[in-house]
Amino acid sequence: MASRRGDAPIGLISAIPQEISHFGEAFQEADVAEIGGLAFRSGALGGRAAVLVEAGIGKVNAAIVSTVLCREFGARVLLFSGVAGGLDPALGIGDVVVARTLIQHDYGAMVGERLRTYQPGAVPLPGVDDSHGYHLDAALEQKLRSALDGVSLPGLSAAATGGAPRQPAIHFGTVVTGDAFVNCEATRLRLFEQFSAQAVEMEGAAVAQVAERFAVPCVVVRALSDLAGAESHMDFGSFVHDAAAGAAQLMRRIAAAL
């Protein structure tokens, strides 16, 4: 197992090619190790040692690469950059959410035809504490806010948004994670009301669960590529590339500050 020294690398994860491609020339690759059929690319990002990996979609894939980054490369922090579906009606396509709280919304117990959410690993039975969520350390949050202060995301054209041009904004909020793509207006509304969440995706809280086990920080940055409603399957393909660029832009700034 690699030791976690002061010069240990950042572990940088994305799920799909459209997300990871935006690091491009900003990442100086020095070596590649194949583990479990996945390419772990060692190099530098923003002047910091880093290991970059495309995990694939879903919580299990995210947990696998997070564990390898911590166990084999001694990563001192886990960063996830990618896209998400919007839940908060006040947000729009291209907006970026930095996760203050990450919740696995699909872990728990079915009670009265509704899922009661528990912390992953807790026994989901009556009488057991059902508090849940992985929370960003206050000192780390302040460092991130300082690093992102004054950053302006590129404006999106009408062609990019499918509507009117808009200026994306940066938010700190709650992101929920589950192993299903949300293509349902009723589910979007339920997740927003139940968790007061800004975005839904399929990996972030699994990365946070592994990070907690290995006692390393975790930062998840998500740009909204769709609005998680009945049309999200059409929105995603149209906007994923442009939205992912915004998340990657902020993540490069964050990596340089850590």
Secondary structure per residue as TSV (DSSP state, phi and psi in degrees):
chain	resnum	aa	ss	phi	psi
A	1	M	-	360.0	134.3
A	2	A	-	-69.4	145.8
A	3	S	-	-81.7	153.7
A	4	R	-	-100.4	83.0
A	5	R	-	-91.4	175.4
A	6	G	T	-63.4	-27.7
A	7	D	T	-97.7	15.3
A	8	A	-	-64.3	153.4
A	9	P	-	-78.7	159.9
A	10	I	E	-78.1	137.7
A	11	G	E	-97.3	114.9
A	12	L	E	-114.6	121.6
A	13	I	E	-121.8	139.3
A	14	S	E	-133.6	162.8
A	15	A	S	-93.2	-37.6
A	16	I	S	-132.5	162.4
A	17	P	H	-57.3	-37.9
A	18	Q	H	-63.1	-25.6
A	19	E	H	-83.7	-45.7
A	20	I	H	-78.1	-22.0
A	21	S	G	-63.9	-24.6
A	22	H	G	-73.6	-9.4
A	23	F	G	-79.9	-28.0
A	24	G	G	31.6	-124.1
A	25	E	G	-70.0	-15.6
A	26	A	G	-68.2	-21.2
A	27	F	E	-102.4	119.9
A	28	Q	E	-96.4	103.7
A	29	E	E	-79.6	135.5
A	30	A	E	-116.8	-27.6
A	31	D	E	-159.7	156.7
A	32	V	E	-132.4	131.0
A	33	A	E	-121.2	129.9
A	34	E	E	-96.1	121.5
A	35	I	E	-133.2	121.6
A	36	G	T	61.2	31.2
A	37	G	T	78.0	8.7
A	38	L	E	-115.2	144.0
A	39	A	E	-94.7	116.7
A	40	F	E	-101.5	111.4
A	41	R	E	-100.7	111.1
A	42	S	E	-88.1	141.9
A	43	G	E	176.5	-139.4
A	44	A	E	-141.0	145.2
A	45	L	E	-137.8	122.4
A	46	G	T	59.7	32.8
A	47	G	T	78.9	6.7
A	48	R	E	-115.5	139.4
A	49	A	E	-59.5	136.1
A	50	A	E	-148.9	154.5
A	51	V	E	-123.3	121.5
A	52	L	E	-107.0	133.9
A	53	V	E	-147.0	138.9
A	54	E	E	-93.7	113.4
A	55	A	-	-83.1	-30.5
A	56	G	-	91.3	169.5
A	57	I	S	-86.7	143.1
A	58	G	S	107.5	163.3
A	59	K	H	-66.9	-38.2
A	60	V	H	-66.4	-46.5
A	61	N	H	-58.5	-43.2
A	62	A	H	-62.8	-40.6
A	63	A	H	-68.1	-36.8
A	64	I	H	-61.5	-53.4
A	65	V	H	-68.3	-33.6
A	66	S	H	-63.1	-42.0
A	67	T	H	-65.0	-44.4
A	68	V	H	-62.9	-42.7
A	69	L	H	-59.8	-41.0
A	70	C	H	-75.1	-44.0
A	71	R	H	-78.0	-45.3
A	72	E	H	-93.6	-29.4
A	73	F	H	-111.6	-4.4
A	74	G	-	61.7	35.5
A	75	A	-	-55.2	135.8
A	76	R	S	-92.0	-12.5
A	77	V	E	-158.1	145.7
A	78	L	E	-108.8	127.3
A	79	L	E	-119.8	135.8
A	80	F	E	-122.3	125.7
A	81	S	E	-120.5	126.8
A	82	G	E	-177.1	-161.7
A	83	V	E	-111.0	168.9
A	84	A	E	-155.6	167.9
A	85	G	E	-92.3	139.7
A	86	G	E	-80.7	137.0
A	87	L	-	-109.2	-38.7
A	88	D	S	-75.0	120.4
A	89	P	T	-64.4	-13.4
A	90	A	T	-80.0	-11.3
A	91	L	-	-101.4	159.8
A	92	G	-	-134.0	173.1
A	93	I	T	-57.6	133.1
A	94	G	T	98.1	-22.8
A	95	D	-	-61.4	148.7
A	96	V	E	-116.9	134.2
A	97	V	E	-114.4	122.5
A	98	V	E	-93.6	123.2
A	99	A	E	-74.0	117.6
A	100	R	E	-85.9	-32.7
A	101	T	E	-135.2	136.6
A	102	L	E	-121.4	131.1
A	103	I	E	-131.4	133.0
A	104	Q	E	-85.3	98.6
A	105	H	T	-73.9	-12.4
A	106	D	T	-107.5	18.0
A	107	Y	-	-110.1	128.8
A	108	G	E	158.4	-144.2
A	109	A	E	-133.1	140.8
A	110	M	E	-80.3	117.8
A	111	V	E	-132.8	121.3
A	112	G	T	57.3	42.4
A	113	E	T	64.6	20.9
A	114	R	E	-138.9	145.9
A	115	L	E	-80.4	121.8
A	116	R	E	-93.6	118.2
A	117	T	E	-82.1	133.2
A	118	Y	-	-121.0	165.1
A	119	Q	-	-69.8	131.1
A	120	P	T	-50.6	131.8
A	121	G	T	98.7	-23.9
A	122	A	S	-73.6	147.5
A	123	V	-	-73.1	116.5
A	124	P	-	-82.8	68.0
A	125	L	S	-127.1	156.3
A	126	P	T	-55.6	139.8
A	127	G	T	92.3	-13.6
A	128	V	S	-90.1	139.3
A	129	D	-	-53.9	125.0
A	130	D	-	-108.8	18.7
A	131	S	-	-65.9	146.8
A	132	H	-	-153.2	166.2
A	133	G	-	115.6	149.1
A	134	Y	E	-112.6	127.1
A	135	H	E	-115.4	139.0
A	136	L	-	-69.9	129.1
A	137	D	-	-57.5	137.6
A	138	A	H	-60.6	-40.1
A	139	A	H	-67.4	-39.1
A	140	L	H	-67.5	-40.1
A	141	E	H	-59.0	-42.0
A	142	Q	H	-64.4	-38.3
A	143	K	H	-64.0	-40.5
A	144	L	H	-66.2	-43.1
A	145	R	H	-61.7	-39.3
A	146	S	H	-65.9	-41.6
A	147	A	H	-65.1	-31.0
A	148	L	H	-97.7	-2.0
A	149	D	T	-60.3	127.5
A	150	G	T	83.4	-3.3
A	151	V	-	-73.5	134.3
A	152	S	-	-117.3	126.3
A	153	L	-	-78.5	148.3
A	154	P	-	-60.1	139.6
A	155	G	-	-66.7	151.0
A	156	L	B	-106.1	132.6
A	157	S	-	-75.4	169.4
A	158	A	H	-60.9	-36.2
A	159	A	H	-64.9	-35.8
A	160	A	H	-74.3	-32.8
A	161	T	H	-95.1	-16.5
A	162	G	T	77.4	9.4
A	163	G	S	-149.9	-124.6
A	164	A	S	-89.2	152.7
A	165	P	-	-59.9	148.1
A	166	R	B	-149.5	156.8
A	167	Q	-	-102.0	108.5
A	168	P	-	-63.1	151.3
A	169	A	-	-121.8	161.7
A	170	I	E	-104.1	132.7
A	171	H	E	-130.4	150.4
A	172	F	E	-108.2	128.7
A	173	G	E	-168.7	-159.3
A	174	T	E	-99.6	133.5
A	175	V	E	-121.8	130.4
A	176	V	E	-107.8	147.3
A	177	T	E	-123.8	136.6
A	178	G	-	-159.5	160.3
A	179	D	S	-88.1	44.6
A	180	A	S	-150.0	136.3
A	181	F	-	-73.5	126.6
A	182	V	-	-86.7	111.8
A	183	N	-	-128.3	47.0
A	184	C	-	-152.7	120.4
A	185	E	H	-64.7	-38.2
A	186	A	H	-65.1	-39.8
A	187	T	H	-68.8	-39.9
A	188	R	H	-56.7	-47.4
A	189	L	H	-64.6	-41.9
A	190	R	H	-62.6	-45.6
A	191	L	H	-64.6	-39.0
A	192	F	H	-65.1	-45.1
A	193	E	H	-70.9	-38.9
A	194	Q	H	-72.4	-38.6
A	195	F	H	-115.5	-1.8
A	196	S	-	49.2	42.8
A	197	A	-	-93.2	151.7
A	198	Q	S	-93.1	-26.4
A	199	A	E	-151.1	156.6
A	200	V	E	-129.3	137.9
A	201	E	E	-150.3	-166.1
A	202	M	S	-127.1	9.9
A	203	E	S	-139.1	-34.4
A	204	G	H	-54.5	-48.8
A	205	A	H	-70.3	-22.2
A	206	A	H	-71.0	-38.8
A	207	V	H	-61.5	-42.7
A	208	A	H	-63.6	-36.6
A	209	Q	H	-63.7	-43.4
A	210	V	H	-67.4	-42.4
A	211	A	H	-58.3	-40.7
A	212	E	H	-62.8	-41.4
A	213	R	H	-61.7	-38.5
A	214	F	T	-94.2	5.2
A	215	A	T	56.2	45.5
A	216	V	-	-122.8	153.3
A	217	P	-	-68.2	160.1
A	218	C	E	-140.1	132.2
A	219	V	E	-128.3	125.9
A	220	V	E	-118.2	125.3
A	221	V	E	-121.2	124.4
A	222	R	E	-129.3	129.9
A	223	A	E	-101.5	140.7
A	224	L	E	-80.6	116.9
A	225	S	E	-100.4	-13.8
A	226	D	E	-158.8	175.5
A	227	L	-	-111.5	22.7
A	228	A	S	54.8	23.8
A	229	G	S	-106.7	-157.3
A	230	A	T	-66.0	-21.2
A	231	E	T	-101.8	8.2
A	232	S	H	-63.9	-28.7
A	233	H	H	-66.4	-28.3
A	234	M	H	-84.6	-40.0
A	235	D	H	-61.5	-41.9
A	236	F	H	-57.1	-52.3
A	237	G	H	-63.3	-30.5
A	238	S	H	-76.1	-36.5
A	239	F	H	-113.5	-6.1
A	240	V	H	-58.8	-41.9
A	241	H	H	-66.5	-48.5
A	242	D	H	-66.3	-39.4
A	243	A	H	-65.9	-43.3
A	244	A	H	-60.6	-29.9
A	245	A	H	-61.9	-37.4
A	246	G	H	-66.4	-43.2
A	247	A	H	-62.6	-42.8
A	248	A	H	-65.4	-37.4
A	249	Q	H	-59.8	-45.6
A	250	L	H	-69.1	-37.3
A	251	M	H	-66.2	-35.0
A	252	R	H	-64.5	-38.3
A	253	R	H	-66.7	-41.9
A	254	I	H	-64.9	-46.8
A	255	A	H	-57.9	-39.2
A	256	A	H	-68.2	-21.5
A	257	A	H	-93.2	-9.4
A	258	L	-	-95.6	360.0
